[in-house]
Amino acid sequence: MNPQKRHEIFRRWREAAPHPKSDLAYASTFELLVAVILSAQATDKGVNVATRKLYPVANTPAAILALGIEGLTPYIATIGLYKAKAKNVIETCRLLIERHGGEVPGSREQLEALPGVGRKTANVVLNIAFGEPTIAVDTHNFRVANRTGIAPGKNVDIVERGLIKFVPDEFKLHAHHWLILHGRYVCKAQKPDCPNCLISDLCEYKAKTPDPLVQSMKKSAAVPTNLPAKARAARVSKALPPKRSATKASRPAAVKKTAKAR
């Protein structure tokens, strides 16, 4: 993919979402750190359900450490790998208090020294909490980077290096959010929504999901011309999407008001 395409892709994403946000719910850097640790191999929605119950009770290193593993576990038991994550969170809280005065450190080395914090988690915290232009690569970013051709690679490390190299500097701060959101809601794993994709004309993915309307039109155009007029009309009618009836729910607002006035 050439630099002009990459720039236009991120320009469109920025125009559509100038200030993208994480789907994780948090109110402090510490809450963000814990949420990202819990999100490994879990959905943001599932993590939010757990932290919505946990944080009103304990949302500081000291408070969660006081819960202990047994006290923390019931709050996060609905999340995958919750036993290992409970141990990591408790140990992280202990180290934050002992080594960093209860504060989340702002360096990669210190973050990655915490249990349950790998490169991806550190990248997320450094980007969101400390404003560094890091690009965390998760399953969504990895898929989008490869499918589109923005930064193809066989593993997350190669993709991350590619994104850091190829994403224009003006877009780096929010790049990982745009990539995640695009992968989560548009460029889905099983069936990408190419017909409604903002960058479909720039994407280099060869197996794009076809537009059903275009497919229908192609079928209608393929009707043999030697058929009688009625037969051709029937073939075309079958190829086109069915018309929606003007039910009460589907009527325009103006029609609904008129109906009420009768």
RAFENJO-V92633 format. One record per residue. N is the residue number from 1. SS is DSSP state (@ for helix, = for strand, . for the rest). PSI is psi as a letter, one per 40 degrees, with the letter a starting at -180 (none if undefined). OMEGA is omega as a letter, one per 20 degrees, with the letter a starting at -180 (999 if undefined). Layout:
BEGIN
n=N ss=SS psi=PSI omega=OMEGA
n=N ss=SS psi=PSI omega=OMEGA
END
This chain:
BEGIN
n=1 ss=. psi=h omega=a
n=2 ss=. psi=i omega=a
n=3 ss=@ psi=d omega=a
n=4 ss=@ psi=d omega=r
n=5 ss=@ psi=d omega=a
n=6 ss=@ psi=d omega=a
n=7 ss=@ psi=d omega=a
n=8 ss=@ psi=d omega=r
n=9 ss=@ psi=d omega=a
n=10 ss=@ psi=d omega=r
n=11 ss=@ psi=d omega=r
n=12 ss=@ psi=d omega=r
n=13 ss=@ psi=d omega=r
n=14 ss=@ psi=d omega=r
n=15 ss=@ psi=d omega=a
n=16 ss=@ psi=d omega=a
n=17 ss=. psi=g omega=a
n=18 ss=. psi=d omega=a
n=19 ss=. psi=g omega=a
n=20 ss=. psi=i omega=a
n=21 ss=. psi=i omega=r
n=22 ss=. psi=i omega=r
n=23 ss=. psi=e omega=r
n=24 ss=. psi=i omega=r
n=25 ss=. psi=h omega=r
n=26 ss=. psi=i omega=a
n=27 ss=. psi=e omega=r
n=28 ss=. psi=i omega=r
n=29 ss=@ psi=d omega=r
n=30 ss=@ psi=d omega=r
n=31 ss=@ psi=d omega=r
n=32 ss=@ psi=d omega=a
n=33 ss=@ psi=d omega=a
n=34 ss=@ psi=d omega=a
n=35 ss=@ psi=d omega=a
n=36 ss=@ psi=d omega=r
n=37 ss=@ psi=d omega=a
n=38 ss=@ psi=d omega=a
n=39 ss=. psi=e omega=r
n=40 ss=. psi=h omega=a
n=41 ss=. psi=f omega=r
n=42 ss=. psi=i omega=r
n=43 ss=. psi=i omega=r
n=44 ss=@ psi=d omega=r
n=45 ss=@ psi=d omega=r
n=46 ss=@ psi=d omega=r
n=47 ss=@ psi=d omega=a
n=48 ss=@ psi=d omega=r
n=49 ss=@ psi=d omega=a
n=50 ss=@ psi=d omega=a
n=51 ss=@ psi=d omega=r
n=52 ss=@ psi=d omega=r
n=53 ss=@ psi=d omega=a
n=54 ss=@ psi=d omega=a
n=55 ss=. psi=d omega=r
n=56 ss=. psi=d omega=a
n=57 ss=. psi=d omega=a
n=58 ss=. psi=h omega=a
n=59 ss=. psi=f omega=r
n=60 ss=. psi=i omega=r
n=61 ss=@ psi=d omega=a
n=62 ss=@ psi=d omega=a
n=63 ss=@ psi=d omega=r
n=64 ss=@ psi=d omega=r
n=65 ss=@ psi=d omega=r
n=66 ss=@ psi=d omega=r
n=67 ss=@ psi=d omega=a
n=68 ss=@ psi=i omega=a
n=69 ss=@ psi=d omega=a
n=70 ss=@ psi=d omega=a
n=71 ss=@ psi=d omega=a
n=72 ss=@ psi=d omega=a
n=73 ss=@ psi=d omega=a
n=74 ss=@ psi=d omega=a
n=75 ss=@ psi=d omega=a
n=76 ss=@ psi=e omega=a
n=77 ss=. psi=e omega=r
n=78 ss=. psi=e omega=a
n=79 ss=. psi=i omega=r
n=80 ss=. psi=i omega=r
n=81 ss=. psi=f omega=a
n=82 ss=@ psi=d omega=a
n=83 ss=@ psi=d omega=r
n=84 ss=@ psi=d omega=a
n=85 ss=@ psi=d omega=r
n=86 ss=@ psi=d omega=r
n=87 ss=@ psi=d omega=a
n=88 ss=@ psi=d omega=a
n=89 ss=@ psi=d omega=r
n=90 ss=@ psi=d omega=a
n=91 ss=@ psi=d omega=r
n=92 ss=@ psi=d omega=r
n=93 ss=@ psi=d omega=r
n=94 ss=@ psi=d omega=a
n=95 ss=@ psi=d omega=r
n=96 ss=@ psi=d omega=r
n=97 ss=@ psi=d omega=a
n=98 ss=@ psi=d omega=a
n=99 ss=@ psi=d omega=a
n=100 ss=@ psi=e omega=r
n=101 ss=. psi=f omega=r
n=102 ss=. psi=e omega=r
n=103 ss=. psi=i omega=r
n=104 ss=. psi=h omega=a
n=105 ss=. psi=i omega=a
n=106 ss=. psi=e omega=r
n=107 ss=. psi=i omega=a
n=108 ss=@ psi=d omega=a
n=109 ss=@ psi=d omega=a
n=110 ss=@ psi=d omega=r
n=111 ss=@ psi=d omega=a
n=112 ss=@ psi=e omega=r
n=113 ss=. psi=e omega=r
n=114 ss=. psi=i omega=r
n=115 ss=. psi=h omega=r
n=116 ss=. psi=e omega=a
n=117 ss=. psi=h omega=r
n=118 ss=. psi=a omega=a
n=119 ss=@ psi=d omega=a
n=120 ss=@ psi=d omega=r
n=121 ss=@ psi=d omega=r
n=122 ss=@ psi=d omega=r
n=123 ss=@ psi=d omega=a
n=124 ss=@ psi=d omega=a
n=125 ss=@ psi=d omega=r
n=126 ss=@ psi=d omega=a
n=127 ss=@ psi=d omega=a
n=128 ss=@ psi=d omega=a
n=129 ss=. psi=d omega=a
n=130 ss=. psi=e omega=r
n=131 ss=. psi=f omega=r
n=132 ss=. psi=i omega=a
n=133 ss=. psi=f omega=r
n=134 ss=. psi=i omega=r
n=135 ss=. psi=h omega=r
n=136 ss=. psi=h omega=a
n=137 ss=. psi=h omega=r
n=138 ss=. psi=a omega=a
n=139 ss=@ psi=d omega=a
n=140 ss=@ psi=d omega=r
n=141 ss=@ psi=d omega=a
n=142 ss=@ psi=d omega=a
n=143 ss=@ psi=d omega=a
n=144 ss=@ psi=d omega=a
n=145 ss=@ psi=d omega=a
n=146 ss=@ psi=d omega=a
n=147 ss=@ psi=d omega=a
n=148 ss=@ psi=d omega=a
n=149 ss=. psi=e omega=a
n=150 ss=. psi=d omega=a
n=151 ss=. psi=g omega=a
n=152 ss=. psi=i omega=r
n=153 ss=. psi=i omega=a
n=154 ss=. psi=d omega=r
n=155 ss=. psi=i omega=a
n=156 ss=@ psi=d omega=a
n=157 ss=@ psi=d omega=r
n=158 ss=@ psi=d omega=r
n=159 ss=@ psi=d omega=r
n=160 ss=@ psi=d omega=r
n=161 ss=@ psi=d omega=r
n=162 ss=@ psi=d omega=r
n=163 ss=@ psi=d omega=r
n=164 ss=@ psi=d omega=a
n=165 ss=@ psi=d omega=a
n=166 ss=@ psi=d omega=a
n=167 ss=. psi=h omega=r
n=168 ss=. psi=i omega=a
n=169 ss=@ psi=d omega=a
n=170 ss=@ psi=e omega=a
n=171 ss=@ psi=e omega=a
n=172 ss=@ psi=d omega=a
n=173 ss=@ psi=d omega=a
n=174 ss=@ psi=e omega=a
n=175 ss=@ psi=d omega=a
n=176 ss=@ psi=d omega=r
n=177 ss=@ psi=d omega=a
n=178 ss=@ psi=d omega=r
n=179 ss=@ psi=d omega=a
n=180 ss=@ psi=d omega=a
n=181 ss=@ psi=d omega=r
n=182 ss=@ psi=d omega=r
n=183 ss=@ psi=d omega=a
n=184 ss=@ psi=d omega=a
n=185 ss=@ psi=e omega=a
n=186 ss=. psi=c omega=a
n=187 ss=. psi=g omega=a
n=188 ss=. psi=i omega=a
n=189 ss=. psi=d omega=a
n=190 ss=. psi=d omega=a
n=191 ss=. psi=g omega=r
n=192 ss=. psi=i omega=a
n=193 ss=. psi=g omega=a
n=194 ss=@ psi=d omega=a
n=195 ss=@ psi=d omega=a
n=196 ss=@ psi=e omega=a
n=197 ss=. psi=h omega=a
n=198 ss=. psi=d omega=a
n=199 ss=. psi=f omega=a
n=200 ss=. psi=d omega=a
n=201 ss=. psi=e omega=a
n=202 ss=. psi=d omega=a
n=203 ss=. psi=i omega=a
n=204 ss=. psi=e omega=r
n=205 ss=. psi=h omega=a
n=206 ss=. psi=d omega=a
n=207 ss=. psi=f omega=a
n=208 ss=. psi=i omega=r
n=209 ss=. psi=h omega=a
n=210 ss=. psi=i omega=r
n=211 ss=. psi=h omega=a
n=212 ss=@ psi=d omega=r
n=213 ss=@ psi=d omega=r
n=214 ss=@ psi=d omega=r
n=215 ss=@ psi=d omega=r
n=216 ss=@ psi=d omega=a
n=217 ss=@ psi=d omega=r
n=218 ss=@ psi=d omega=r
n=219 ss=@ psi=d omega=a
n=220 ss=@ psi=d omega=r
n=221 ss=@ psi=d omega=a
n=222 ss=. psi=e omega=r
n=223 ss=. psi=h omega=r
n=224 ss=. psi=h omega=a
n=225 ss=. psi=e omega=a
n=226 ss=. psi=e omega=r
n=227 ss=. psi=i omega=r
n=228 ss=. psi=i omega=a
n=229 ss=@ psi=d omega=a
n=230 ss=@ psi=d omega=a
n=231 ss=@ psi=d omega=r
n=232 ss=@ psi=d omega=a
n=233 ss=@ psi=d omega=r
n=234 ss=@ psi=d omega=r
n=235 ss=@ psi=d omega=r
n=236 ss=@ psi=d omega=a
n=237 ss=@ psi=d omega=a
n=238 ss=@ psi=d omega=a
n=239 ss=@ psi=d omega=a
n=240 ss=. psi=i omega=r
n=241 ss=. psi=i omega=r
n=242 ss=. psi=i omega=r
n=243 ss=. psi=i omega=r
n=244 ss=. psi=h omega=r
n=245 ss=. psi=i omega=a
n=246 ss=. psi=g omega=r
n=247 ss=. psi=i omega=a
n=248 ss=. psi=d omega=a
n=249 ss=. psi=d omega=a
n=250 ss=. psi=e omega=a
n=251 ss=. psi=i omega=r
n=252 ss=. psi=i omega=a
n=253 ss=@ psi=d omega=a
n=254 ss=@ psi=d omega=r
n=255 ss=@ psi=d omega=a
n=256 ss=@ psi=d omega=a
n=257 ss=@ psi=d omega=r
n=258 ss=@ psi=d omega=a
n=259 ss=@ psi=d omega=a
n=260 ss=@ psi=d omega=a
n=261 ss=@ psi=e omega=a
n=262 ss=. psi=none omega=999
END
